[in-house]
Amino acid sequence: MKRMILTFVLGVSIACLPASANSKGGHEKTIEQIEQKYRTLAEESAAMVSDKAAVAHAVRFIQPEDQVVEDYSNLRQIALVRHGEPDLVKTGKFSFKEARKFLVDYDSVGIVAPTMPLLAIDNPEEVSLFCSSINRARATAKYLFGEEANVTVSPDFREFETALGKRGLSFRLPIKLWTAAARIKWMLGGAPDGIESFAEAKARARKAAESLAAATEKNPKAVLVAHGFLNRYIKKDLEEMGWRVVRDGGNGYLGTTILVKVEDKAPAPLALSTRD
């Protein structure tokens, strides 16, 4: 009887341990193998060229034939893709009025198509596709997945705000300085009336991260085509939810970051002894 009680108490204690205590050590080797595989894929892939400059390397998801995961059904993967290069002149210096017009145009233009596809989708039925409602992201998704792909387009995936306001400096600056100054002012609480605040944008990014994670419960892979700042905060939120970055594609155009989560196997039922 004592042995049966001890076995029961031990089983309950193990079941009540935090998930990280049960799985972190056991999955660490698998995560390292996945990271190494993605490094190998990057070394073997060709660089895509946009406007005569290399912008990113082609990538694909880890597949069962890669033999890096013991049980592939326990692996979930999310790819965060920044949009392609907008088809817009960004060189030179801009007046305040010209910078405001540039930001309007930036949200409406298409992209400069690279020389080859970026993300290979081998089994479309296993992948949930998501996209920002802003045109440069939609044009990128169309380029990557084709016109017939089933893509969920939502303003929840739009970029963080960059608003210049109604008045600005009277001299000309590179567009990056205009946008950086506007973004910093916005992050410090200087959002114009009617513009989403930084706190609201971070909450939206958290909601987006939760949506992507939930999508992988149905299909083991998810792809989001969106924007640099939004993707950065989604990545941070996913990491806080237990996801691991196995490929960091950076913040450049078409940069693709991949995160994975390896689920624990269902515990085997305990065999309780009936002997004293």
C-alpha positions in Angstrom: 0.0 0.0 0.0 2.8 2.4 0.9 4.5 1.7 -2.5 1.2 2.5 -4.3 0.8 5.8 -2.4 4.4 6.7 -3.1 4.0 6.0 -6.8 0.8 8.1 -7.0 2.4 11.1 -5.2 5.5 10.9 -7.4 3.4 10.9 -10.6 1.3 13.9 -9.4 4.5 15.8 -8.5 6.0 15.3 -11.9 2.8 16.3 -13.7 2.6 19.5 -11.6 6.1 20.6 -12.6 6.3 23.7 -14.9 6.5 22.9 -18.6 10.0 24.5 -18.8 11.3 22.2 -16.0 10.1 19.1 -17.9 11.1 20.1 -21.5 13.7 22.8 -21.7 16.7 20.4 -21.2 15.1 17.6 -23.2 14.4 19.9 -26.2 17.7 21.8 -26.1 19.6 19.4 -28.3 16.7 19.3 -30.8 16.6 23.1 -31.0 20.4 23.2 -31.6 20.0 20.6 -34.4 17.3 22.7 -36.0 19.4 25.9 -35.8 22.3 24.0 -37.4 20.1 22.8 -40.2 18.8 26.3 -40.9 22.5 27.5 -41.0 23.3 24.8 -43.5 20.3 25.7 -45.6 21.4 29.4 -45.6 24.9 28.4 -46.7 23.6 26.3 -49.6 20.9 28.7 -50.8 21.4 31.3 -53.4 21.1 35.0 -52.6 18.1 36.8 -54.2 18.8 40.0 -56.0 16.6 43.1 -56.0 17.6 46.2 -57.9 21.0 44.6 -58.5 21.7 44.1 -54.8 21.5 40.9 -52.7 18.6 41.3 -50.3 18.1 37.8 -48.7 18.7 34.1 -49.0 16.0 31.7 -50.1 14.7 29.5 -47.3 12.3 26.7 -46.6 10.8 25.1 -43.5 12.4 22.0 -41.8 10.8 18.9 -43.2 10.6 15.2 -41.9 13.2 14.1 -44.4 15.7 16.5 -42.8 15.8 14.1 -39.8 16.5 16.7 -37.2 13.4 16.1 -35.1 12.6 12.7 -33.5 8.8 13.2 -33.8 8.0 15.7 -36.5 4.4 15.9 -35.3 5.7 17.7 -32.2 7.3 20.5 -34.2 5.6 23.9 -34.9 7.2 26.6 -37.0 6.4 30.3 -37.6 8.1 32.4 -40.3 8.1 36.2 -40.0 8.8 37.8 -43.4 9.4 41.5 -43.9 7.9 42.9 -47.1 10.0 43.4 -50.3 11.6 46.7 -51.3 8.9 49.3 -52.1 9.1 50.5 -55.7 9.8 54.1 -54.6 12.8 56.5 -54.8 14.4 56.8 -51.4 17.6 58.7 -52.2 18.3 62.4 -51.9 17.0 64.9 -49.4 13.3 65.7 -48.7 11.5 68.7 -47.4 8.9 68.2 -44.7 6.1 68.3 -47.3 7.9 65.8 -49.5 8.6 63.5 -46.6 4.9 63.5 -45.7 4.0 62.6 -49.3 6.7 59.9 -49.3 5.0 58.2 -46.3 1.7 58.2 -48.0 3.2 56.7 -51.2 5.2 54.2 -49.1 1.9 52.6 -47.9 0.4 52.4 -51.4 3.2 51.3 -53.8 4.1 47.7 -54.9 7.5 46.1 -54.6 10.6 45.6 -56.7 10.4 41.9 -57.5 13.5 39.9 -56.7 15.1 37.6 -59.2 13.8 34.3 -57.5 11.3 33.1 -55.0 12.1 33.6 -51.3 10.2 31.0 -49.3 9.5 27.5 -50.6 6.2 26.0 -49.4 6.5 22.3 -50.0 3.2 21.3 -48.4 0.7 24.2 -48.6 -1.9 22.2 -46.7 0.3 22.4 -43.6 0.8 26.1 -43.7 -1.4 29.0 -42.6 -0.6 32.3 -44.5 -1.1 35.8 -43.0 -0.4 39.2 -44.4 -0.6 42.9 -43.4 -3.3 44.9 -45.1 -0.7 47.5 -46.3 -0.1 47.3 -50.0 3.7 46.6 -50.0 3.1 43.5 -47.8 0.1 42.3 -49.9 2.3 42.7 -53.0 5.0 40.6 -51.4 2.6 37.9 -50.3 1.2 37.8 -53.9 4.7 37.5 -55.2 5.6 34.7 -52.7 2.5 32.6 -52.7 0.7 33.4 -56.0 -2.7 35.0 -56.6 -4.7 31.9 -55.7 -3.2 31.3 -52.3 -5.5 31.4 -49.3 -4.0 34.3 -47.3 -5.6 35.9 -44.3 -5.2 39.7 -44.7 -5.7 41.8 -41.6 -5.0 45.4 -40.4 -3.9 43.8 -37.1 -0.6 43.0 -39.0 0.0 46.6 -40.2 3.2 48.4 -39.4 3.7 50.6 -36.3 2.8 54.2 -37.0 5.1 56.8 -38.6 3.3 60.1 -38.6 5.1 63.4 -39.2 2.3 65.6 -37.9 1.2 68.9 -39.5 4.4 71.0 -39.0 8.1 70.2 -39.3 11.5 71.6 -39.8 12.1 74.0 -42.7 15.2 72.3 -44.2 15.7 69.2 -46.2 16.8 65.8 -44.7 17.3 62.2 -45.9 14.0 60.3 -45.6 15.5 58.0 -43.0 16.1 60.9 -40.6 12.5 62.2 -41.1 11.0 58.7 -40.4 13.4 58.0 -37.5 12.5 61.3 -35.8 8.8 60.7 -36.3 9.0 57.2 -34.9 11.0 58.3 -31.8 8.6 61.1 -31.1 5.7 58.6 -31.4 7.4 56.0 -29.1 7.9 58.8 -26.5 4.2 59.5 -26.4 3.9 62.2 -29.1 1.3 60.5 -31.2 -0.9 62.9 -33.1 -4.6 62.8 -32.4 -6.3 59.8 -33.9 -3.1 57.8 -34.3 -2.5 54.5 -32.4 -0.2 55.0 -29.4 2.9 52.9 -28.9 1.3 51.0 -26.0 -1.7 50.2 -28.2 0.7 49.0 -31.0 2.6 46.7 -28.7 -0.7 45.2 -27.5 -1.7 44.7 -31.1 1.7 42.9 -31.7 1.0 40.7 -28.8 -2.5 39.8 -30.2 -0.8 39.0 -33.6 1.7 36.7 -31.9 -1.1 34.9 -30.1 -3.0 34.5 -33.4 0.0 33.0 -35.1 0.7 30.6 -32.3 -2.9 29.6 -32.3 -2.8 28.9 -36.0 -0.1 26.4 -35.6 -2.4 24.3 -33.4 -4.4 23.6 -36.6 -1.5 23.6 -39.2 2.0 23.1 -37.9 3.5 26.0 -39.9 2.5 29.7 -40.2 3.9 32.5 -42.3 3.3 36.2 -41.7 4.3 38.8 -44.4 4.4 42.1 -42.6 6.8 44.8 -41.5 10.1 45.4 -39.6 8.9 47.0 -36.4 5.8 44.8 -36.0 7.8 41.6 -36.7 10.4 42.6 -34.1 7.8 42.9 -31.4 5.9 39.7 -32.5 9.2 37.9 -32.3 9.8 39.2 -28.8 6.3 38.2 -27.7 6.6 34.7 -29.2 9.9 34.2 -27.3 8.1 35.1 -24.1 5.5 32.5 -25.0 8.2 29.8 -25.2 9.1 29.9 -28.9 12.7 29.8 -30.0 14.4 31.7 -32.8 16.3 29.3 -35.0 16.9 31.6 -38.0 17.2 35.3 -37.6 16.8 36.9 -41.0 17.5 40.5 -39.8 15.5 43.6 -40.6 16.3 44.0 -44.3 13.7 43.7 -47.1 12.4 40.1 -47.3 14.3 39.2 -44.2 12.8 36.0 -42.8 13.0 35.0 -39.2 11.9 31.5 -38.2 10.8 30.5 -34.7 10.0 27.0 -33.5 8.3 25.3 -30.6 8.8 21.6 -29.8 5.9 20.2 -27.9 6.2 17.6 -25.1 5.1 14.1 -25.8 1.9 13.0 -24.0 3.0 11.3 -20.8 2.5 7.6 -20.6 -0.1 6.4 -18.1 1.4 5.4 -14.7 1.3 1.8 -13.8 0.2 1.7 -10.2 1.3 -1.3 -8.2 -1.4 -3.0 -6.0 1.2 -4.9 -3.9 2.3 -3.7 -0.5 
